[in-house]
Amino acid sequence: MSDGPASPSLPRGKPAFVQDPHRTREISERNLEAAIGREVRSFRRQQGMTVADLAGVTGLSIGMLSKIENGNTSPSLTTLQVLSHAFSVPVTAFFRGYEELREAQHVRAGEHIEIERRGTRSGHQYHLLGHIGSNSSGVVVEPYIITLSTHSDVFPTFQHEGLELLFMLEGEIDYRHGDRVYPLKPGDSLFFDADAPHGPEVLAKLPARYLSVICYPQG
């Protein structure tokens, strides 16, 4: 069931993405010197300073500052104190990238959390699969398993910020996004801008379960 113009489809050829998901950082990028260098460069750029400007303020040579920013030398505590005064930040600010915690959550089968969301009152059952709050990526991701049963109502007027991905696991539904309706069967996916009204419009085969992953900016 659909209306409106034909829906856009993925290109048949393999798309070329800039990001390599298999790339791991080299050891030189993970060490303390590189972490300090990235913070020094970041603070300098935030204050609109060139390396020459920073050299003039601190009395450090341009060559030394370049080595620090590139992670090619281990700056002394005295040097870090000089830089902290130049940027008006505590010395500990240079270690943020090295000490930053990268979180992960492992949720075993049956241990996901059932929560209340806007569609719960319409008989939509939400199981939250994990949650990481403030993080370095700048985005928040909410992964859910949503279950619809004979007690569920159609509810095609969800609307919120961010992007959403649906992946159908069981059953069949007709899912509305804006002025279009998409029939979803097991294995089908739907990826969309969640700021348009959306939600299940026809519960064709129950029970129905699908993965919903919502992504939006922090704050």
C-alpha positions, 0 to 999 in steps of 0.5 A: 500500500503506498501513495504519492511518487515512487520512493527513493531507492539505494543506488545499485552500485556500492556507495563510496563512504569516506569513513572506514569502519575497520580503521583502528587508530595507530599506536602513535595516535593513542599515546599520551603525547598525541592526546596532549598535542590534539588538545593544544592544537584545539585550544589554539584554534579555538582562540584564533591563534597561529603557531607563531602567535602562540610562540610569541605569547609563551616564549616557546619556539615554533618548532617545539610547539609543532612537535607538541601538537604533532605528538612528537615530543613529551612536553614537560610539566613546566611547558604545560603550565606555560601553555595552560596560562596562555589558554587560561585553562587548567593543566589537566585540560590537556589530558582529557582526550587521553583519559576519556571513557568510551562506554559500552553496554551489554544487555543480555536477552531478557534483561532489556528495560521496558519503558514508558514512551508516547506510544505506550498508551496506544498499546505499543510496548517499548524495550530499551536496548541500551543508553549512553548519555553525554559522550564525545560523538555529540549525538544520542542514540536510543535503540528499542525493540517495539512490539505491537499486538492485538491490544495496540492501536494505530498511531501514525502521528509520532513526531520528534527531532533526529533520524530514525531507522526501523528494521522489521523482525516479525509480523507485517505493518503499513508504516506512514511517514509524511504523505507516504505509506510503506508496507513493512515485512520481516527483513524490510527497513525504513530510514527517515527524518523523524521530524515528519509525522510517522507511525504504524497505520495498518497492523496487517499481521500480528504480533509485529516486532521491529527494531527502532533506532533513534539518533538526535543531537545531544542537548 
